[in-house]
């Protein structure tokens, strides 16, 4: 199992109850094929403050959010956090089943997160803005038809 940074070094995160349930199912489904990614997502889900509702507060990174961030591995970037079936990095749609996707989940503007890359090296990312959430029905449709790529 990949080494993960201690929870005490991570900022608090908030996840809506519906996203929490969907992502838990996705992480468990990915456990056999992508155990390290699955473990990382499950750790984040376990430490998150889960709030009632479909997706949580509007200023927090959730499924379908457009996120402007900077990481030590890339300059400023804008991406949309999506389920694996919708991922296309060339179009700026990043899968939740990537280290950066998992690291962005639940953060709000101004928060910085330490995360481990697939190479097991430590990295840091900072969220600058969270905007334009996809329609709930579109996110639901994607999660129901999602397959692990």
C-alpha positions in Angstrom: 0.0 0.0 0.0 1.2 3.5 -0.9 2.4 5.7 2.0 0.0 8.5 2.7 0.7 11.8 4.5 -0.6 12.1 8.0 -4.1 13.5 8.4 -2.8 16.1 10.8 -1.0 17.8 7.9 -4.1 17.9 5.7 -6.7 20.7 5.8 -10.2 20.0 6.8 -12.5 19.0 3.9 -16.3 19.0 3.4 -18.2 16.6 1.2 -21.9 16.4 0.5 -23.7 13.2 1.6 -24.6 12.2 -1.9 -21.1 12.6 -3.3 -19.7 10.8 -0.3 -21.9 7.8 -0.9 -21.2 7.7 -4.7 -17.5 8.1 -4.2 -17.4 5.4 -1.5 -18.9 3.0 -4.0 -16.5 4.0 -6.7 -13.5 3.6 -4.4 -14.6 0.2 -3.3 -15.2 -0.9 -6.9 -11.7 0.3 -7.9 -10.0 -1.5 -5.0 -8.9 -4.6 -7.0 -7.7 -2.7 -10.1 -6.3 0.4 -8.5 -5.7 -0.3 -4.8 -3.4 2.7 -4.1 -5.9 5.1 -5.7 -8.8 3.5 -4.0 -7.0 3.6 -0.6 -6.3 7.3 -1.1 -9.9 8.2 -1.9 -11.2 6.1 1.0 -8.8 7.9 3.4 -10.1 11.3 2.2 -13.7 10.2 2.4 -13.1 8.9 5.9 -11.6 12.1 7.2 -14.2 14.4 5.5 -16.9 16.3 7.3 -20.0 14.9 5.6 -22.9 17.4 5.3 -26.5 16.8 4.4 -27.6 17.4 0.8 -26.6 16.4 -2.6 -23.2 18.0 -3.0 -22.2 20.1 -0.1 -21.4 23.8 0.1 -21.1 25.7 -3.2 -17.6 27.1 -2.5 -16.1 23.6 -2.0 -14.6 21.3 -4.7 -17.1 18.6 -5.4 -17.9 16.4 -8.4 -18.5 18.6 -11.4 -16.7 21.6 -9.9 -14.5 23.8 -12.1 -11.3 24.3 -10.0 -8.5 26.7 -10.5 -5.4 25.5 -8.7 -1.6 25.4 -8.8 0.6 22.5 -7.9 4.4 22.2 -7.5 4.3 19.9 -10.5 2.3 22.4 -12.8 1.7 26.1 -13.1 -1.8 27.5 -12.6 -4.4 25.2 -14.1 -8.2 25.0 -14.4 -9.9 21.6 -14.4 -13.3 20.0 -13.9 -13.4 17.2 -11.3 -15.3 14.2 -12.9 -16.0 10.5 -12.6 -13.6 8.3 -14.5 -15.9 7.8 -17.5 -16.0 11.5 -18.2 -12.2 12.1 -17.7 -10.3 13.7 -20.6 -7.2 15.6 -19.5 -6.9 17.2 -23.0 -10.3 18.9 -22.3 -9.4 19.7 -18.6 -11.7 17.0 -17.1 -9.7 15.3 -14.4 -10.8 12.0 -12.8 -11.5 11.7 -9.1 -9.4 8.5 -9.4 -6.2 10.4 -9.8 -3.9 11.6 -7.0 -4.7 15.3 -7.9 -8.4 14.6 -8.3 -8.6 13.0 -4.9 -6.4 15.7 -3.4 -8.7 18.5 -4.7 -11.9 16.9 -3.3 -13.5 18.8 -0.5 -11.1 21.8 -0.6 -12.2 25.4 -0.8 -10.4 28.5 -2.3 -7.2 29.3 -0.4 -6.6 25.9 1.0 -3.3 24.0 0.4 -3.0 20.3 0.4 -0.1 17.9 0.5 -0.5 14.8 -1.6 1.4 11.8 -2.8 1.9 11.3 -6.5 1.8 7.9 -8.2 5.6 8.0 -7.9 5.1 8.1 -4.1 6.8 11.5 -3.9 5.2 14.3 -1.8 3.6 17.3 -3.6 1.6 20.4 -2.7 -1.3 22.0 -4.4 -3.3 25.2 -3.7 -6.9 25.9 -4.7 -7.5 29.5 -6.0 -11.1 29.3 -7.1 -14.1 26.9 -7.2 -16.9 27.7 -9.7 -19.5 26.4 -12.1 -20.8 23.2 -10.7 -22.3 20.9 -13.2 -26.0 20.2 -13.0 -26.8 17.6 -10.3 -28.6 15.4 -12.9 -25.5 15.3 -15.1 -23.2 14.3 -12.3 -25.7 11.6 -11.2 -26.0 10.2 -14.7 -22.2 10.0 -15.0 -21.8 8.3 -11.6 -24.5 5.7 -12.5 -22.8 4.8 -15.8 -19.3 5.3 -14.5 -16.7 2.6 -15.3 -13.1 2.5 -14.1 -10.7 3.4 -16.9 
